[in-house]
Structure formats: C-alpha cells, structure tokens
Amino acid sequence: MERHDALSALHRSQHAVNTLFGPTTERAFDVRYWDGTVEAAGNGTAPFTLVLKTPSALRQMLLPPSELAIAEAYLIGVVDVEGELSAAVTLGEIIKARLSSPRALVSLTRDLLALPSPHRNGAGDLRGRRASARVTPLGGKHEPVRDRAAISYHYDVGNDFYALWLDQRMVYSCAYFHRDDDTLDVAQEAKLDLVCRKLRLQPGERFLDIGCGWGALVMHAAAHYGVRAVGITLSSRQAELATQRIEEAGLSDSVRIELRDYRDVAAAGPFDKVASVGMVEHVGVDHLPEYFASAFAALVPGGLFLNHGIVNVHSERPMRWRDSVTRRLWRADAFIDQYVFPDGKLGPFHEVIHAAEAAGFETRDVESLREHYARTLGEWTARLERNRDRAIAIVGETSFRVWRLYMTASARGFATGALNVLQTLLSKPCGGHTNLPPTREDLFV
C-alpha cells in the first residue's frame, strides 16, 4: 500500500473508531493500529488494548455490522484484544448502541467503504468450520441424527482439551461455592453432592443422569450414596473416557455409560431418581415437552427429577418490534450457534416449568445458581488462558479463541443477570404422595 493510501486508511480507521467509541478522552481502553500508532485511554490506564492488525480490519469487522462479524474478525485474528478480554466483551454492545443513530451509521459506512477490501485470509476456512456446515445438511433442528452431530461438534473437540481447564473430575456445569476461598475442585464436588442431596438418593436406588458428560455425577452418586447408576450421552469420546474412569474407580458393577438419546431413556428404566445437569440447553424450546415427557416416562411413580439448566432472562420480557428487528439484524447469539452450541437456543424459565408440568410433573423446589456460574466461568477461562500454548497445540488458535470468547462473554451474561441457571426439583405424582421430607432442613445439615 502506498504511503498516501496508508495514511488515508489510518485516518479513516481513526474516524471510524471515534464514531464507534467516542474520542480518546472518553475511552477506557487503548487502540493500536497496524502501523504501530497508539491512541491511549483518556484516563491513562487501560484494562485492554484493541488491536487493528490490518488497514481493512474495521471493514472486515463491521461491514455489515453484526455480533457474528465482530466475533469472526477476532477469531481469524484481524482484530485482537491484548489484556482483559472480560472488559473488552462489552464493545459489541457499545457498537450496537452507537449505530442506533442513523447519522453514526451513515458516517461509519462511509469510512468503512473507503478502507481497502479485506484479503479474506482465514475467513473462508473459518466459515467452512461453522457448525452449520456440519449439522444443517443432516436434517431439521433437533432431529436425532442432527442432535448427535451437534453434540459431537461441541464435545468431541477432545477430552484432552477439556481436561486443561475443567476440575479433576471434569464436571462441565456450574460449580457450587460455599466459601470465597473454595477451589474449583472443592466447588464442583459440592455441586455433585448438592444434586444427590436434593434427590435424596438412597442405597440401592436406580439413578439416571441424562447428559452425563464424563461420568462425574454417576460416579459420585454410586460411591457416596450407594445407588445403581446409568449415565447417557451422545458423545462417543465422553462415553469412552467415562467408562475408563468408572473402571479405574472400581465402580463398574454399579455404574454404566450408554450412548443413548434422551428420547429413549424410558427403555433403560424404570428409575427412582433422574438428573439432567446442563443438558436441557441442547434440547431447544420447541422440544421441551418431548424432553420432560421422556424423563417422566423413565421414572417410577413418586420418583424425583432434578433439572439443572440455563435460561435466558431477557427472553422473559416484552420486546418492542423495533428492538426485535434490531436483534435479528444484529444476529444476536449467532456466534454461539455457529461456533459453540449448534441449535442450542436458550428459552425463558416459564417455558421450562410449563413443559414440565404439562408432562405431569409437580414443581417442588427451584434454586438459582447464577452467581456461582459467573465464578465458575471465570475459573474456567483463567485455567484456559494459563494453558494457552497447550490448548492451541491440541485444538488450534481459532478454537482457542472461540472458547476464550465464548466463556468470557458467558461469564458477563451471568454476572449482569442476562442469563440465569436454575435447579428445579420435580416429582412424579403418586396419589398425592411424594418421596420428600416436609421441609428443606435436611439440605442444610
């Protein structure tokens, strides 16, 4: 690029940054351009630096502007963040708010069109890796064959990768922190025990874990509560490692892992108690009735079902038509759908309760673990970042960036209350009788 063109691109990019984030005096972060030019934060201290690595970076990131385009610019590395990504994940919302002004949108578009056309280095390969390329050709959303592919896309990234940042039991769901100084390992064991105590597991009972991951819950339930446990998953890699861990722990006589769809769990029963921890997110709102009906059919009369899942708090609230259109154009949640959880749309809590009670369940108890999940995700992200080089060696730079961005943004969602995670205890009625004590005091002994 000739010097005149380079200066023009720099000036256009600087003007676009001003449009998006205000002048330097208003910014709480640094910006570094491809030629080494740095614009420092107005207060002189910055938690992160936004790095634009090429003259076309902003054009590639924002034409047209969407959550997905911003994320993909980061994934391929034309835009980077040095420092605290947790502080930088707010930039998307800042951009969205700024561009609600038609004047700002026109000004930004003019600047972006004047920037060089991007050389799509990495972009074509990246989009070929989207989840839609793997799952969409297999059928409609949440058909069994497509669900298996979606689960494989998320979980079969590799056991070694997950082991880098999960606790020693490899529990991939919200931990339960009793104390500020609890380690992740302590908090995850506490969560496993909380599930078992809420279900009031007793020796000899048959226990089912829907979406068992690497087997931590069924192993804990068998070892500490004497149950006979079955865990189901659609991930062959999870099933292989879980089975190996069960054998090494000497629990093969009381625990087994099956590759089985949640729609088929009744055939493995009947069960006295059932848990589903972090699996309902994969089901989809439209299939919640089928999900709860299957769990209901797997239980004996009077049996208990603990459902632990994430809900979208904002989807509970009325939305103006203009906000709905903006959300669609902004492609909100497209990043997670395309690169993390294909087909895994989060719904509101009232949909969960409606589907559960329509299937025949009685709601007995609900507990929010929202703050616990924000902390859990923070722990996971810190562990991932400490193991950056090993993670990249296992899954590559792009996948490392996907997971770093996904978990950092999710932590913010829980911290701000946009997301919640709820444990709901349900019973299968038996003539008015339920296998629960009259109070919750036993949970706090």
Secondary structure, DSSP 8 states (H G I E B T S, - for coil): --HHHHHHHHHHHHHHHHHHH--GGG-SSEEE-TTS-EE--TTS--SEEEEE-STTHHHHHHSS--HHHHHHHHHHTSEEEEE-HHHHTTHHHHHHHHTTSHHHHHHHHHHHHHS-----TTHHHHHHTSHHHHHGGG-STT-HHHHHHHHHHHHTT-HHHHHHHS-TT---S----SSTT--HHHHHHHHHHHHHHHTT--TT-EEEEES-TTSHHHHHHHHHH--EEEEEES-HHHHHHHHHHHHHTT-TTTEEEEE--GGGGGGG--EEEEEEES-GGGT-GGGHHHHHHHHHHHEEEEEEEEEEEEEESGGGS---HHHHHHHHHHTTTHHHHHHTSTT-----HHHHHHHHHHTT-EEEEEEE-HHHHHHHHHHHHHHHHHTHHHHHHHH-HHHHHHHHHHHHHHHHHHHHTSEEEEEEEEE--BTTB-SS-SSSGGGG-
